[in-house]
Amino acid sequence: MVYIERYLKKTVLDKITKEDIEEFIKQQIEENKNLDYKCIDLYNNPTQLSRTIVAFANGDGGLIVLGVREINEKDKRGNIIRKIPGEITWGDGIFSKEQLENKLLSEISRPIPKMRIIPLSNDHGKKIFLIDVPESDVPPHQAGDKCYYRRENFQNRRMEHVEIEDMFGRRQKPTLKFISRYIKGDFSENKNVRIQFLIVNIGKAIAKLVNWSISFCNVERYNIHTPMLQDITGLRTCPSFQFSYPDEVFYPDETMFTRIGEIELIIKDGKKPVIGSFQIHAENMNPIYGIVQISQNDIKEYLRITKLNPTIPTLLDFNTTIMTNEEMIQFYQMMNI
């Protein structure tokens, strides 16, 4: 559930409550390319609701909060300039996830893989729903009105014929996942930590022309331990590395982890985490942006567990957060990269 994690900071294992939704609404995050608010009335209008769902699936994915009224803010000419969340519109207690799924399945042509619907109830049994729509591997998807849509800013736009044809030809795409793995070392001040970088293709097609780069904050010095990793620190304002080999391909296999580099980082301040911001680009794949956090607490807990159970093989993969390009630009500005 990529977008629930991004906006609500909750994972699939966490229980999402009405308090979480209330706190989220207080942030007044406006509708955008990956977020939409819908009144609960659309529970009984699946045709209209399907337009936003397919628009997300045909684009980069997104989150629909079904049960929050949207407020249109307009300029002096009456044009809508942005949409923000209003009040929660709780629906009838008899509304169910299963009914909503069946309604949408009858409207959307070609089911959307991995779409999730999460029902939430208040103290009176009334309901709203979170619909987490992933970027689809098998686009395009057709809405209940027999039209194809894509998301642009806070609006759903009907796709042109040439766009639909192009999307039919791009159904099989690679999807690369980056992993930062602990090897050895201590995280106290002036000590080193050795980490390994891996990429796995969890998509449907071979990944070609892969370019990956990462920049670190809170790093004093470093040592590169693999020749395939290129030092590009001179191009940025902090320790930075790149993997770029046009002849290297990544086959679609969730069990095939390819090591692209290994480095040793000398920490500047042992009381602070090391933050790495990364980008992955590949042919016929939307760019992937994110950050990885190398935490002292994570390493301490890992070393404690392995000391207690030395015969049990365990791995420590550091926490990774995927971002949009806009969020990554803001992060770069904040960290002065």
N, C-alpha and C positions, 0 to 999 in steps of 0.2 A: 504494500500500500504506500506507494511513493509519495503521493500528495497529502495524504493524511499525516504521514510522518513529517513532511515539510511544514505544513501549516499548523497542525495541532501538537507537533512534537511528541507524538504517540506512535508506538509500534503495534504490530499485529497482535502481540501478546498482552498489551495494556488494555485495560477496560476504559473506554471513553465515556465520560459522564456528561450530564447536562451542564454541570459547572464548567467543564472544559469548553463547551460550546459558548457559554455565556462570556467566559474570559476571552475567547477568540473573537467574538463580536465586538467586545470593548476595544479591541485593537483597531477597529475600523479599517481593515484592509480592503481596499477597493477591488472590484472585479477586474480581472486581467486575462491574459492569454491562457492561464491555467486555473482560474478560480471563478465560480459563478454561484450566485445565490438565487434560489427559487422558492416561491411561496408553496406551501404544502398542497394548495389547490391542484397543482400539476400532477399530483399522485393519480388523479382521475383524468388527466389529459396526457397520456403517454406519447401521443404523436408529437405534441409540442416539446415535451421533455426530451424526446429522442433526438431532436435537432442538436441540442447542446452536447449530448452524449457522443453522437457520431462526430461532431465538430472537434471534440477533444481527442477522440480515438484516431481521427484522420490527421491530427496534428501531433502535438507533443504530449498529449494526455492532460488531465486536470481533475479538479475536485469540485463536485456539485454539492452544496448544502441545501438539501430539499427540506424546507421548513423555516427559511429566513427570508423575510420580505426585503426586496432591493429598493433602495432610494436613489432616484435619478437626480443628479446635480447638473444644472444647465447654465449655459452662458447667457449673455444679454439677448442673444438672438433666438434663444429657445432650443439650442442644440445641446444634446446630452454630452457632457464632457467627462463624466465619470459616474460609477455606480458604487454605492457603499451599502453595507448591511444595515437593515432596520430591525424591527421586532421579530422575535421568534413566533412562527405561526404553527403551533402544535396541532397535529392531526388526530383523527379519531383513533381510539385504542385498538380498533379491529384492523387497522392498516397493518400489513405485514411485509416483511422482506420477500417472502415467497410470491405473494400476489404481485408486488412491484416487479420482480424479476420476470414473471410470466407475462405481464403487460408489455414490458420492454422487449422481450424476446419475440413477441408477435409483431412488433413495430420495426425493429432494426434488422435490416437484411445483412446477413453474415454476422453471427454472434461475435462479440468482442472478447477475446481471450483475457483472462485474469482480471476482469472487471469485478469490483467488490462493492456490495451494498451493506452498510452497517446501520442497523436501526438503533435509535436512542429514545428512551422513555423518561418522562418527568415523574414527579411524585404522584400524579393523578392517572398515570397510565397512558397519557397522550404521547404521540410519537412524531419524530422527525427522522430523516435519513441522510447519511453521508454516502455519496456515490463516488468511489475512487476509480477513475477511468485511466488506464495506462495508454501510452502510445502503442498503437496496434502494429503487430507484425504482419497482418493480412489486410491492409486497407485496399480500396476505400470501403467504407460502410455507408449504407443508405438509410436515411431516416424514414419515419412512418409516412411522410408525405411524398415519398418516392424521389426525394432530392438528396444530393450529397452536399455536405457542409464542411467548412474548415473554420478554425478559430482565428480571429484577428482582433487583438487587444481585448475589449470586453464584448465583442459581437461575434455572432455566427454568420459567416458569409457563404452563400451558395457557390459551389465550385463550378468553374467553366468546364466545358467538354474536354478541352485539351488537358486540363489538370487531372481530370478523372482518368483519362487514358494513361497519362504519365504515372499515376499512382498504381494502376493495375500492373504496370511493368516493374514496380519496385517493391513488391510484396516481400520478397526474401531479402532481408537486410541483416548485416552483422550488428551485434550489440556487445560492446566490450566493457568488462568490469575490471576495475583496478583494485589491487590488494597490496597493502603494506604490512609486512610480516616481521615480527621481532626475531632476531637471531641470538644476540647476546649483549651484555653490557649493563652498566648501572646508570641511573638517571640523576645522580647527585651532581652538584656543581663541578665543572671542569672534568667530568667523566665522559666516557664515550658510550654511544649506543649504536649497535650495528643492525641495520634493517635491510630487508630484501623486498624488491618490487616485483610483482607478478601481474600478468594480464590473462584473463580467460574470456573466451568468446561464448556468450550465452545466447547469441542470436541464431538466425536461420541460414546465414550465408557466410562465405569466407570473407574475412576482413583483410583488405589490402591497403597499401600506402598508409600504414599506421604511423601516427606521430603523437608521442606522449611527452609531456614536460611537467616539471614540478618545481616549486620555489618554497624555501623554508624560512621561517622566522624563529628567532631564539637559538640560532646556531652560530658558534664562534668559528669553528674550522671543520674540515671534512676530509675524508679520504675515499676515493672511488676504488672499488675492488673488482669491477668488471669492465672490460674494454668496450662493450656495446653502449655503455652509458657516457654521454657527452656532457662535458662541463660547459654550461652557458652562463655562468655567473657574471661574466663580463658584460652581458647584454641586459642584465637586470640589477637591482639594488640589493640583492640578498642571494645566498647560495642557491643555485638553480641547476637543474640537470635535464637532459633530453634523451629520448630514445627515438631515432628516426632512421629506419632502414627500409627503403622502398622494396627490396626483394623479399623481405620477411612477410609471411602471411600467417594468419591465425585462423585455424579451422574451427567451425562451430561444434564445440564439445564442452559441456559444463564441467567435465572432470579433467580437462587438459589445461593445466596451469603452466604458462610460459614465463620463465624468469627473464626479466629484461634488465635487471641491474641489482647491485648490492653496494651500499655505502656505509661508511662509519661517520657518525655525526658527533662532534664535540660540542656539548651543550653550553650555552652562554649563561643561563640562569636556571639552576636545578629546581627552583621553586615554581617555575612556570612550565606549561606544556610546550612542546614543539608543534607548530602548525605548518602543514604543507598544503599549498594550493596547487591543484593539478588540472590539466586539460588533456583530453584524448580526442584526436581527429582520425578519421578513416574514410576511405572511399565509400559513398552511398550510405553514410551513417551521420545522424545528427551529432554535432559536437557534444561531448560530455564534460561538464565542469564540476569541480567539487573540492572539498578540503578533507585532509586526514589529520587526526589529532593523536600525537604520540604522548601518552600521559604517564607520569611517574606512578600514579596509583595503579594503573593497569599493569605496569611492569612488576610492581611490588606484589600485587595479588597473584599474578602469573607465577612468579618465583616462589611464592609461599605454597601454592598448590603443587607445583612440580617437586618441591622439597618434601612435601607430605606424601606424594605418590610418584616416586621417581620411575617406576616401571610402566606408568600409564602415559602413552604418547599424547602430548597436547601441543597445540599451536596457539600463538597469540597474534591475531590479526587486528590491527588498530582500527578504531572507529572512523568510518568514512561517511561524509554527508554530501549528497549530490545537490548542486545548485543550478539556477538558471544563469544565463550569460549576464543578465543585469545584476543579479546578486553577486556574481563573481567580480564584476567591475567595481561594485561598491566595496567588496572585501579588499581588492587590490588597493583602492584609494585609502581605505582605513589603515592598512598595513604598510602603505607607502612602498609597494612593490613596483 
